[in-house]
Amino acid sequence: MTLIERSYWEQLTDHHDSAADRVWGVAYRIIPDHVAEVKDYLDIREINGYTIHYTPFRPAPGLDPATLPRRLPIRTLVYIGTPENEQFVGPEDPQQVVDVIYRSHGPSGPNPDYLFGLEKALDDLSPESGDQHVTDLSHRLREIMASRRLEKGSLEPASDSPQQHHFRRAASIDEQEETEKTS
């Protein structure tokens, strides 16, 4: 999934009419001694398709004020997809996207697990935090998985929850790109 700027989203021919005015997510505070290590890892994982931006982050209402920084909003680093990046594909037919997700596997595991995990994570943040596009893709993917099980005659229950995976760092951007390509 790609986080894009609102100004670009509004120019898309297939943008969703019900998109919220804000993006929900989670900000992680990295222990200062590990900032360089984490950023190096994220740069390898994200930089091929995204650019680094800094944006304000506002914690959800109801959090314990004692656990929050004194200055709000918090300045956070995010990786955002931009149309200028050669890896940026722009709008695509949702069914074609789901077909690719169904048969693809990245360094962190099967892409269906990623999509279902993203949907759950967004839904768990807040009653307002779900994403219409992610939910639509998840429903379509569940339909594909159910029909494939019927074709194979399997009576095993569907697994819509993400599987646990062991993360490993790709040795190079080339290795990561090869691993993430459609199988």
Summary of the structure (lengths in Angstrom):
residues: 183
radius of gyration: 18.1
end to end distance: 18.2
largest distance: 58.0
contacts: 382
relative contact order: 0.15
helix: 42%
strand: 10%
